[in-house]
């Protein structure tokens, strides 16, 4: 063939495969939908919901509304509560049922003998009705309890002062709470969510694409003619891997950008978590997730290439993903400090590093390097294994 | 030029199914050689051995002197294969499908685009060239797959049951194309289980039955060998009446 320029380098063939697979996968609506939906919906949107829930609870505690029964018996207490910006309402007669039903959080009942008891020098009785098993009510309950304690203390101090006794006589212990949580280390649930879904995006971001390019190719019987061209199995595996890596990286970047935007514009101060997920944390996340962005596509390709059909591949993958998602959950419930060797383990190492990045710590270079080693080796091994699968004669006959 | 010598290929756990059992034949340049045989005669396996997809258990096959096992990449550069499964990518256009294979053969840039245009013209698939392959008819799929197989202008062309599922118009245009290629001095090897297909096109006919070569020769040689008056009778006699040649 004259006049036709030929370049026979392997790099050109790998490039041709990667390019074709990227075009192919970006045109596949199902794959793109699954990839983008998991990237955007699963992570940032879920977190937005959680944050809103937390924020609403916090607001509720702050704007406390307290139904009161028999308030006339303790006018001084009522005046104190009103000074503390509590909105007081008259409690309905069936308030106990309303609390059980979840309509009311907490109700204050002043004993009808309150004034009489106080006049006799006895302690006045108030009753607080609530259902502590209801998560939503906890903020209000704690708030009312704290207010009543404060009133009791203030009243007692006044009495002591009247009798010329120093306040310290009755309260010899002075407790000063000092919370050592840095701004970033509070809000453990949100923290876990970000690390988990960041990891999740890197693990499954390339799933649909990897399946389509392996099991799908086999199902469409396009592998056989492909293998009669000069493309070597390892070139084919590498090209497909590159394409899936591009998609996986896209999913990760979308997820992390979603986190960044949500945490920037969500009503965070109200939650009481001065949470940090700025550009520095975003950068640390990306650096941490690089090995997984490379490794997971190689593993997914291997699972896809082994399977005889799309369905079989999906079944095998769900087992793999279950195991992978279990690791960070186990780590979260791990009560002890994480052992140092954990950084070497794929997934676990990345999760540990992500958690540290979220707590505002810098990532030590050595540990980052350690977390790259095993995924790097596994990536190469998986690609060689994929190439071997492609060169098996049985891929042609569907066995 | 394809030379096949005593190729044996068996499948199964104990290699008990002999798909190809000692086949030998030659396909020359400037000729269309037909592999004719009933279903299960070993045609597809034989084509897969020649196209380097399968390694023979014993025997050798060469394409222009290059061994299909030791020198498989040299063979792959010299052959164009239309496999039984057309295997087009449904989300790529006809042009993109052809371009992909051209790139894998090391073609690039304007040379590649010019070659694609040339094939699109030769196969008259201009109207579907920029449509995605998803909704193509059997005939359109076959034409695009042939264009893809020819993109690097191979000297040797292997076609596995190319007329399967085609209407008469598509079959005719395929025949014209294959005759053109023969006139250019190409070596064409083409398998079919339909006698009329083979006799309409092929100078040399290799009849396979049960993994072995039952007879080879031109149509008249086959008639002379069997002493029959029609080719159909000759095939039936050669293969034994049990193995029908009906499609």
Interface residues (C-beta under 8 A of the other chain):
Chain A: X1 X3 X4 X5 X6 X7 X8 X9 X12 X13 X16 X17 X19 X20 X23 X24 X27 X28 X220 X221 X222 X223 X224 X225 X226 X227 X228 X229 X230 X231 X232 X393 X396 X397
Chain B: X11 X48 X51 X52 X53 X54 X55 X73 X76 X77 X79 X81 X82 X83 X84 X85 X86 X87 X88 X89 X90 X91 X92 X96 X100 X101 X103 X104 X105 X106 X107 X108 X109 X111 X112 X115 X132 X145 X148 X149 X152 X153
